[in-house]
Amino acid sequence: MTIEGWIDFAKGPLFALTFLIMILGLLRHFIIQVYQLLTGKGRRLRRAPWKTIVLDALSWVFPIKHLIKGTIFFSAVSFLFHIGVIIVPLFLADHIVLWNNFLGANLPAIGQSLADYLTLFTIACLLVLLVFRVFSARHRAMSRKTDYILLLVILTTFTAGYLASHPKVNFMSWETAMLIHLLSAEFLFVLIPFTKLAHIVLFVFDRISAVHWQLRPGSGDKVAKAIYGEEVHI
Amino acid sequence: MDLKNVSGNKALNAPPEKKTYPYYIEEQPSSNRVDQFLCAFAAVLEYSDYRSLLDSYCTSNAKCNRCAVTCPVFMATGDPRDIPCYRTNILLDIYKRYFTIGGAIKARFTGGFELTEDIIDEMLEIFYRCTACRRCTRACPMGVDHGLITRLGRYVLSLIGIVPKALHVSVREQLQGETHNTSKIPKEALLDTLSFLAEEFKDMTGVELTVPVDQYDRDFVFFCAVSDYLMEPETLLGNAAVLYASGDWDKWTIGTCNYDGINYGLFYSDWHLENIIKQLLREVTRLRGRNVLIGECGHASRSAHDFVPVFGGNSAYPVVSFIEYTLGCLEQGRIHLDPDVITERVTYHDPCNVARSGWIVEQPRKILKSFVKNFVEMEPHGQENYCCGGGGGLVSVDEIHEFRMEIGGKMKAQQLEKVAADIIIAPCANCKKQLKELVEYYKLPSKVMGLHDLILKAIEIPGGKSPAERKEEAALFEI
């Protein structure tokens, strides 16, 4: 198969398949979470401080008040990275064709120059985050292989996409850049439900720890009985 | 706050020393702690409902490290093992490997993570290096509640017998002992103490009163941290002064079958947390009381406030914190505080258990500002406060005193030095003990007391001596 053939394949069936994996994977997370909460917590869900939970979650959409001395630069970079990583894939004119073809969604497009700036900005943010992961002892201590892999895959997707649309700076053929862009993006689709990128959906469930302090009545005695038997001496 | 920029005290500026702080365990599990841990974890997952939480956290935890710069323990040590997210990830790794399908498949093909005796050792140390202040949770963009996960880790460890002896023995006495309280104070000793307190009250205020004991059908059944009866008589006298001055003296009682508000279950065990709450509620039911009145104690207030509704069923009586009660009396004009007797510089320490959630932050400040002219805030304060360093039950563990002073409480000690207050108000039995030890350890020129200790000095007692008179008498006594 020629490289054009591979591009068509990546734009067509492979895109549909990987996108479906992502959607189904995220949907699985959502359904499992809702099911576990409803069956596990049941009526106790009503007692949770929902107003506080919702307001707190919303405060993280523009997390200015959450800036902390010692992490202001890192936090700002992370936040700005999220702007680029959400807006460019969804609203770039070239991508809108894809969304229209596969989902029938007709999203508004952002201008090419804004898209370019956002892409470069996102790449810069990714490099900064990567530098933190590699050179900060604190971040390194926390990091696993996937933390590096995810950054590299997103970096590849954005960089290849930019090169594909800017022949002047593209040091490889358009076809090669486009194929790398498509394949890395599709690899990312597959990774999303299985890695921390699942926070696209799980963010909502992570933020409801107040719900989880609504412990299950009677569970302690059952646990003790299962471990120690009927006669329990503390 | 910069660790190196606080001037003055050499001990406060000393570089952290990397060492372990073992605590006594009554009886170490004999062998194969790995299997025992996994069995206990399995039982918790079977009968509790932590799965959705763990599923969500172990998939989406961002490991961004923001929690590190908010943790007073990490700020004091710089040791990556003290990063809240690091601690959380140990338990999440165990969960993922042994209790999820993905983990099992991954282990089959690639090996990967395996729970070992060394990891058990690491957990038993680092889960008790955390003061459970939950400051990190507010900083986590994902909302990961590291305090809840640490508590879950402690819970599973406790089920295989790994729990500081100080906490274990106290809970055993409270739930299965003869006295049903953590300080092992028998009923007779309680009654003697109450008589002594009444005499003190008379000497101090000129008013004679009898403390209501085992009275039925009262509005409030009072539970304080039982250690207050031994160590904090001034706090209790302050509580009594408010109840007397407000005209509510015949509306409250102490029960003699259970008079302990302490609930160490909050720190390490769902099992004990629930049974201690139920024991407390049985006493209210026995006395046909209408409200649970909790004395000055952060964790006792939180455990009652948050878990009486969860575990109380039909006996879920309303829970009133004494601070809220006092503020209510003040706002209704039922008590009066003399604004001229307290001239010292006063600051307020927020106990994590009541402040972090935003529940009790402004109330004590309203009370203090109503009669303290020279009130000054520590920075940060309120929901962003630093833990005293003795939270999560650590203050009761005497053998880690050095850890509490050198690491857990170091940020707080620096705050105290910087604010340079004459009086530090801490409305919590645990915080008071820890802060008194910090003040002594770092030789800080401050006095630590409870909120109602200070109120006692300024409250106007109907038919009794005025606050100014009492102040003069106290000065003579001190000379």
Interface residues (C-beta under 8 A of the other chain):
Chain A: H29 I32 Q33 Q36 L37 G40 K41 R44 R47 T52 D56 A57 W60 P63 H66 I68 K69 G70 T71 F74 S75 S78 S136 A137 R138 H139 A141 M142 S143 R144 D147 F194 T195 K196 A198 H199 L202 F203 F205 D206 R207 I208 S209 H212 W213 Q214 L215 R216 P217 G218 S219 G220 D221 K222 V223 A224 A226 I227 H233 I234
Chain B: C39 A40 A43 V44 E46 Y47 S48 D49 Y50 R51 S52 L53 D55 S56 Y57 T59 S60 N61 A62 K63 C64 N65 R66 A68 V69 T70 P80 I83 C85 Y86 N89 G102 T137 A139 P141 M142 G143 V144 D145 L148 L159 H168 V171 R172 L175 Q176 S269 D270 W271 H272 L273 E274 N275 D306 F307 P309 V310 F311 G313 G358
